């Protein structure tokens, strides 16, 4: 019988006799040698529990889980400890802690089954916004991180993701939530950093957050727009603003709940105003783009050649599509224009259409530019977009976007047609701007710095 096993048995016998003092001395004496042993973590926690030191017992047991030193006693002792101090909500937390012990190394979703056994893993989830999860994940892989993307909200845009699940296919919300909960244990067990997007987490009701918090997992939330944008604040900074979610109380309640468990968040300059009173640390970041996927050609057209204008509204009312269409129809009487309204295409298909355009019109209400504008600029296209006075003060001074709002869109487009010789230079500056600020490799390095600080 090896020395470690003999030592464990001796400690257990001392504990059975009630001699907790000597048991603890013996554990501490040999703890440095066997500190990575799950049985010793378990024995040490038993002594602490019997002494009534539940806080230290919780710390030791969570340390064991983080170091993947799991056995039946570790999990049961952790559940007992948390129950004893009133920290355990029995339903989901109880189940997930038990599942941490029994779950395998697989995470099945639909027809997919993939092994997830790595260290320093990053999970991106669970809503894909403009291909940002996928782009960020690919850039982080170049920095030797193992990344996994989960998307619960698939769309016609067909963004790539490691695992895709559409809750609507599971009959109702309750069924979807139960199904997801039955599969999150291995994700929590085998990953270290959880980078969430658009106010979503591993479970539909955010019941994974207390578990992640208790286990000391690193978490950060990245907001993207309508998930936090409140009309009362938006109107102060942007007279043309429109918001998708008009129930501010709902947004505030969600922010309060998420920030209770997630101290850090990523936002752009505009959204920082909405979350600064909730999250402890607000990190300003930029949208990412894989520049290797965006080839471009120079603008080369004569004065009489037709100009192609493209606009791709995912939400026409909030993009100002009506004003854009009206302006172009009015200008067609005097200018040779082809207008492409790009809808219903996958992201890859849409990008092929953007390449054919001479001018891209993004939006006229938001007050700042989004991922669509970044993609267009990467293609060396001049971009028309509404940038509010408030945002002009915050954004880089070399921003090449042509500014227009619902009142000025017609005159701005007319000026571009009359001065088409400027389009080539604007396109060149647009590509340079994206290379400087939005290259996914640059953004990933900035994110890595934040991850290390969590």
N, C-alpha and C positions, 0 to 999 in steps of 0.2 A: 504494500500500500504506500502511495507516494506521500511525501511530507505535507503537502497542501491538504490532502484529504484527512490525514490524521489530525492536523491542526483544526480543521473545521469541526470534526467530531468532538474534539476536546472543548472547543468553545461552546458548542451546543450543549454539552453536558454541564458546563459551568452555568450556562443560562438556565437550564432546567432546574438547577439547585437554587436559582434566585440570586446568585452572586453576580449581579450586573457590573459591579465595580471591577472585579478581576476579569470578567469577560471583556469589558471594554478595554482594559489595559492590554490584554492579549491580542485583541483585534488591532489596536493601534500599533503594537510592537511589530506585528507582521504585515500590517496593512500596506506598507510601501512595496513589499515584495509581491503581494497578490492583489494590488488595488484594481487591476483590470479584470478581476474574477467576479462573475455575477453572484456567486454564492456568498462571497465576502461582503459585497454590497448588501445583500439580503440579510445576512446575520447582523451586520452593523445597524441596519434599519430596525431590526427586531429589538435590539438593546435600547435604541433611542425611543422607540414606541413604548416599551415597557417603562422607561424612565419618564415618559410623558413629554419628551422633547420632539413634538410633531414637526416643528419648523425645520429642524436639522434633519429629521428623518425624510421629510419631503425633499430637501435639497440633495441628500445622498441618493435617493431613489430616482429623482429626475436626472441626476448626473449619470446614473447607470443606464437610463433609457437613451440619453444623448450619446453615450459611448457604445450603444448597441449591446450592452451587457444585460441580456434579458433572460429570465427564466420565470416559471410560474409564480414563485414567491415574490419576485420583484414587482410584478404587476399587481398581485393581490395585496401586497403590503402598501403599495402606492395608493390603490383604491381605498383601503382601510384608513390610511393616513389622511387623505383628502376628505373622506367622509367624516372623520373624527373632528376636523376643524371647520366643517361646514363649507368646504371649498368645492365639493363635487356635486354637480347637477346630474343626478343619477342616470337620466335617460341616455343621451348620446355620449356624454363624457365617460360614463361607466362602460358603455359598449366599446368605444374606441380604445380605451386603455386595455381592455381584455383582448381586443383584436390586434393590438400591437404585439402581443405575445404570439398569437396563433397565425397571424397573416403570413402568407408566403412572400416570395420575392417577385410576385407578378401583379400587374395591374390591368385587368381586362376591361376594355370598353368596346362594346359592340363586337365587331369581328377581330379586334386587335388584341394581342397579348404581347407584352413586352417586358423583359427583365429590367428591373430597376435596382441594381445593387452597385452603388458608387459612394464616394465620400465627397463632401462639398458640392452636392447637387443643388441645382436651382430649378424650382418649378415656376413656370409662368402660367397664370390662369385668371379667370376661367372664361373671359370674353375677349375674342380677337377684335381689335380695333384697327382697321386700315393696315393689316398685316404687320403691326408693330411687335406683337409677341414673337412671331416667327423671325423677323429681322433681328430683334434684340438677341434672341436665342442663338442664331447663327453667328453673330459677332462675338458673343460670350464664349462660344465653343473655340474660337481662335485664341482665346485667353486661357484655354485649358480647363474650362468649366464644363460639367456635364449638365445639359439643360433639357427639360421636358416641357412641352407646351400642351395645355389642356384647354379645349374650347367647347363650352356647353351651348354655344349659341351660333350654330353654323348658318351660313347665308349663301345667297346666290353668287356672292363674290368669290367663294371657294378659296379662301385663304388656307395655306398649308398649316397643319397642326399635327402633333404626334398622336393625340387622341381627340376625337370629336364625338360629342354626345349632344343630341338635341332633346332636351327635357320634354318638349311638346309631343315627342313620339312615345312617351311613357304614360299616356292616358291623361294624367292630371299632375298637379304640382306635388301632391302628397306622395304619389308613386315615384315620381322623379327624385324627390328629396330622399326617400328611403333607399332607392336604388343607388344614388350617389354615395350616401352614407355607408352603404355596405362595401364600398370599394375604396374609401379614403385611408384606411389604416396603413396599407403598404406605402402609400404616397407620403404620409407623415413619417413613417418609420425610416424610410430610405432616403429622405431628402433633408437638407439643412436650411436652405433659403427659400422663402415663399414670396415671390414677386407677383402680387395680385394686380388686376387691371379693372378699371371701370366699376369700382365698388363691389366686385364679385369676389368670392372666396371658394374654398373647396366644396362647401355645401351651400345649398340654395338659401338656407336660413342663417348662415354664418355661425352655426353651432360648432364649427371646427376651431374657431378663434380661441376660446378658452383653453382647449387642449393644446394648441400650438403655443399659447402663452405659458401654460404650466410646464411644458417640456422645454422651454427656453429656445424654441425655434426662432430664427430670424425672419421677420416679416416686414414688408413694405407695400404700400398701396400706390398705384399710379392712376390718377384721374385724367379724364380725357375731354370733358366738356359738359354735356347735358346731365351727367351723373352728379355734378355739383353746382352748375351754373344757376344762380338765383336772380330772378327778374329785378328785384329791388336794388341789388348791387349792380347788375348789368346796366340798368338804365342810367345810373349815376355816371358811369364811365363811357357809355356808348349810346347816343340817341337813336340809333337804328337797330338796336339789339332786339332779338327775338329768342325766346327760350322754349325748349320742348316740354320741360317739366315745370308747370306753374304752381305746384303744391310745395311751397318753400318749407313748410313744417315737416313734410316727408323727407326732404333732402337733409334738413338739420338733424332730424332724429337718426337718420342713417349715418351721418357724419359723427354724431355723438357716440353711436354704438361702435362704429369701426375704429375710431380713434381711442376708444377705451382699451382696446387690445393691440392696436397697431400705432406705434408712436411716430413712425416716419412715413412720409409720402413723397412721391414725385409729381410735379405739375409743371406746366409751362408758366410764363410770366402772367398771362391773363388769369389763369385759374388759381394762382396763389392767393388772390384776394378773397376767394370763397372759402378756402380751407385753413387760413392762417390762425383762426381762433379755435381750431379743433385739434389738429395734430401738433404734437410737441415739436417736431422738426419737419420743416417744409423744404424740400430740395428742388430747386428749379432745374429742369432738364429740357431736352429738345426731342422732337420726333426723329426717328432713325430711317436711314435709307441705305440700301446696298447699291452703291454706285456702279458696281460691276454689271448690274442688270439694266442699266440705263444708258444705252448708246444714243448718240445724237448727231444731227447734221446742222450745218450753218443755214441761216435764213438767206435764201437767194431767190428773189422774185423781182420782176420788173414792175413799174408803176401801174401797168394795166392788168397785171395778173390777178387772178382771183385770190382773195385772202380767206383762209379757212379758220373759223372760230369754233372752239370746242368748249362745252360746259357739261359737267357730269354730276347732276344733283341726286344724292341719295335721299334728300328731304327737300323738295322744291320750295316749300313755303319758307324754310329757314335759310335757304341759299339765295333767295331773291330771284328765282328763275323767271318769274312773271316779268319783272322789270328788264331782265336781260333779253328775253324774247321780244318784248315790245320795242326796245331800243334797236335791236338788229333788224326787225321787220321794217322799222321806220327808215333806217339807213340804207336798206337794200334798194330803195328807189334811185339812189345816187351813187352807190358803190357796188362793186363786184364782190359779193360775199357768199360764202357757203357756210351754213351754220350746222354744226353737229351736236345734237343733244344726246349724250351717251348714257344710256340706262340699260339695266338688265344684263350686263356683261360681267364675266368674271374679271378679277383684277388684271390678270395677264392679258385678256382680250381688250380690256379698256385701255391699257397702256399702249397697245399697238395702234389704237385709234388716236390717242393723244399725240403720237409721233407724227401723224399726218397733218396736225393742226399748225397754224402759224401763230395764233394767239389763244391762250387759255383763260377763261373767266372762271374764277373760283366761287366766291360768295360775296354778298352785299350787306350782310347783317351782323355777322359774328364780331367783327372788330379786330380780328387777327387772322392769320393764315393757318391752314391746316395741312394734313398730310397730302391731300390732293395737290395743293400748291407746290409742296416740296417735290413731289413726283414730276410735276410739269417743269419746274425749274431745273431739275436734274436732266431733263430732256432738252435743255437749253431753249425753253419756250418762255416768251414774255407772259407774265401772269397779271391779270387784273383782279383786284380783291379789295375789300373794304378793310382798312386799317384805321382804327379810331385814334384820335389825338392822344388819348391816354396811353394806348399801346405804342404809339410812335416814340414816346419818351422812354419806353422800356426796351424795345427791340433794338438790335444792332443798327447803327447808323448807315451801314452799307446795304440795307435791305433794298433790293431792286424792284420790288413789287409796285405795279402801277395802281394807284389808289382810286377807287370809285365807290359810290354808294347809290342807292336807288334814285337819288335826285341828279346825279352827275354821270351815270353810266353811259348815256347816249353821247354826251359831249366828249367824254374820255375816249370812247371807241372811235369817234369821228376824228379826234386829234391823232390817234394811232394810224388811221387810214391815210390821213393827210401827211403824216411824217413817217412813213413806213421805213425810211432809211435808218431810223433809230432802232428798229426791232432787232437787228442783228447784234448790236452792242448790248441791248437790254438782255437778250438771251444769253450772251457770253457772261455777263455779270451774274445772271441768275444761276448758271451752273457753278460758277466760282463761289457764290454764296453758300450753296448746298455743300460743296466740297469742304468749305471752311467750318460750317456749323452743324451739319446734319449727317455727315458720314457715320454710318453705324459703328465703325471701329473706334471713332473718337467718342461717341456717346457711350459705348460699352466700357471704355476705360474709365469714364466719369462714374458710371454706375458701379463699377468694381470698387472704386474708392469708397462709395457710400455703403456698399455691402459690408466691407471690412470694418466700417464704423458702427454697424448695427449691434 
